[in-house]
Amino acid sequence: MTLHLPLASLLLLATSALPAQAASASYELDPVHTRVMVAVEHAGFSKALGTVSGSTGHLQFDPDDWTTAHLEVSVPLQRIDFGDGKWNQAVLAANLLDAATHPFAKFVSTRIEPIDPQHATVHGTLTLHGVSREVQLQVTLNALKRHPMPPFRRTAGFSAIAELSRADFGIDAWKSVIGDRVELRMEVEATRSRAGNADAEADAGEDRIDDDATQPVPTTEPATP
């Protein structure tokens, strides 16, 4: 005897065999809470520390599959700050960063190697001083949740470190005073974009879940009729 499954059952069996759709979402870097720090040796006495605020960019990210992630970042070099006006001018001058000609450093990811759910190696191309080289970022996912402050947007937070040679990018002046090895540290916050309807609906759903999770737990039993 031949059994005929209903069409709906056949569709259910077929779709259950398909892999789950990636929960990738779009994020925009928050320029206020994204900062790049550089450390470079100063004549062997100490490491000069500079920071750059105001970076912008786009992140595509699925925490369950880092390999699908994509990152593009633009760093405004004119905003670099070593704590002294004259020092800042010297760093931005033509014989070093030449920020008048190359005002931005740009990073575009090319490949992601996941390590565990919170860590990955991000390979990408860094363009600095008009020269493009491959660099590696060691990235830590700090948090992915709704921000506790208005407008309560879904936010991803990351820390990253990297090292590079300034000579590799043609920045080789003052070798006797400025070290070649540059240490980078990045603190990044990225806010979920609401540009697409699917992202907006998913974000709203996650916000509702968060709202439920933060509601106070009743301390007394409800009155019975």
N, C-alpha and C positions, 0 to 999 in steps of 0.2 A: 504494500500500500504506500502510495506516495503522499508525503506531507507537504502542504503548501504554506509557507510562512507568509503572513501579511506583509505587504510592501513596507510598512513602517518598521517592522522588525528587521527586515533585510537592510534598510538604510541605517538602522541603529547599529547593527553588527558591522557594517562597512565603515561607518564613521568612527567606531570605537577602536578600530585597528589603525587609524591615522595618528601620527604624532601630534601632541598638543601644540597649539599655536603659541609662538613666542610672545611673551608679555613685554615686548620692547616699547619704550615710551621716549618721547622727546623732552629734553630739558634745555633751558637757557642758563648760561653761567650768570651768577649774581655778581656784578662788578664791585659791589660794596663789600661782600664777604668772600671774595676771591683775591688771594694775594700770593705773589711770587717773592721768595727771598733768595738772594745770592750771597755766597761766602767765598772770598778769594784772598789768598795770602798777601799780606802787606809787608814786604821787605823782610820777611821771616819773623817779624815781631808779633804779629797778631793776624787775625782774619777780618778783613773789612766786610761789614754786613750792609747790604742794600736791599730795599724792598720796593716792589712795584704793585700799586693798586690799580683798579679800573680795568682788569682784563675782561674781555667778552668772548663769547663763543657758544657752540652748540654741542650737546651730548645726546647720543642715542644709546639707551642703556636698558638691558634686561638683567636683573640681578641673578636670575636662574641660568643665564647663558652669556657669560662675559665675552665669548668669542664673537658675538654679533654686535658688540658695542662699537661706537665710532665717536671720536672726539676731534673737534676743531677749536683752537684757542688763538686769540690775538692779544698780544701783550704790548701796551703802549709804553715804549722805552722812555719817552720824554717825562714820564712820571716816576722814574727811578729816584730813590732817595737814600743817600749814604749818610744823612745826618748833618751835612754841611753844604751850603750853597756853592762854594767854589769847587769842592770836591765833585759835586753833581755835574757842574759845567765841564770839568776835566774828563769825567767818564763819558759824557755825551759828545765830546769833541770829535773832530774828523779822524784823529789818529787812534781813537778807540772805538766806541760804538757807532760814531758817525750817525747819530740819530736824526740829523736834519735830512740826510739822504735815505736812511733806512729807519723810519720812525716806529716800526713794529717788528716784534719777533712773533713768528707764527709756528704753531705746532699742529700737525695733522696725523692722527693715528693711522697705522697701516695694518697692524696685527696685534691681537691680544692673546696672551698665554695665561689662562687661569691657574692659580696656585691652590686656592681654597675659596670658600664662599665670600671671604672678606679681602682677599689679596689676589693681585694679578700683575704680570709684567706687560706693560703697554709699549709696543714698538711703534715708532713714528718718525716723521720727518720734521726736523726743526730748521726753520729758515731764519737766520740771524746775520746781520751785516751783509745781506745779499748773497749768502752762501747757505746751501741746504745740505744737511747731514742727518744720518739716522741716529737717533738717541733712544735710550730705554728709560722708562719711568717705572719705578717700583711703587705700586698704587695700593692704598688701603681704603676700603669702603668703611667709613665711620658710622653712617646712619642713612637710612632711606625711610622717611616717614613724613607725616604732615607736620609742617612747621607750627610751633606753639604760639606764634605771634601772627596778628592779622597781616595779610589776608588768608592765613592758614593754608598756604599752598604746599603741595607735595614737594619735598626737597631731598636731594641727594647730597651727602657730604663726603668728601674724599681728602686724604693726605697723600702726597707723592714726593719722592726724592729721585734725584738723578745727578750724574756727574758729566762734565764735558771739558774738552780742551778749548781754550779760547783761540789758540793758534789754528785749530781746525776750521775756524770760521773767519780766518784772516785778521784776527784782533791780536796782534803780537807786539805792540809798542810797550815800552817801559818794562822789558823783561827782567831787569835787575831789581825792580821795585814791586811789580805786580806778578803774582804767581800765575802759572798757566792753567792749573786745575781749578775749575769752578764748580762749587757744590750748589745744587738747586734744591729748594724745598717749596712745595706748593700746597696751599690750603684752599680748597675749592668747595663752593656751595653752588648747586645748580637747581633751578626751580622748574617744575614740570610745566611744559607749554600747554596752553589751552587752544592752540591754533586749529587742531583737528577735532571733529565731533566725537570720534572714538576716544581720543585722549581725554576730552572734557567729561564724557560720560563715565569713563573708568575712574577719573580723578574724583568726581562727585560721589561715586559709589564708595571709594576708599575713605573719603571724608566722612560719609555717613557712618561707616564702620567705626572710625576713630571717635566720632561723636558718641556713639553708643558705648564705646569702651571707657569714655571719660565721665559718663553719667554717675552720680553718687549712688551708692548701694543703700537701699532702705534699711534703716536700723530697727524698725518695728514691723510686726506682722500686720498685713491689712486686716481691717475689721471684717468679720464674717457676718452675713445677714442673719 
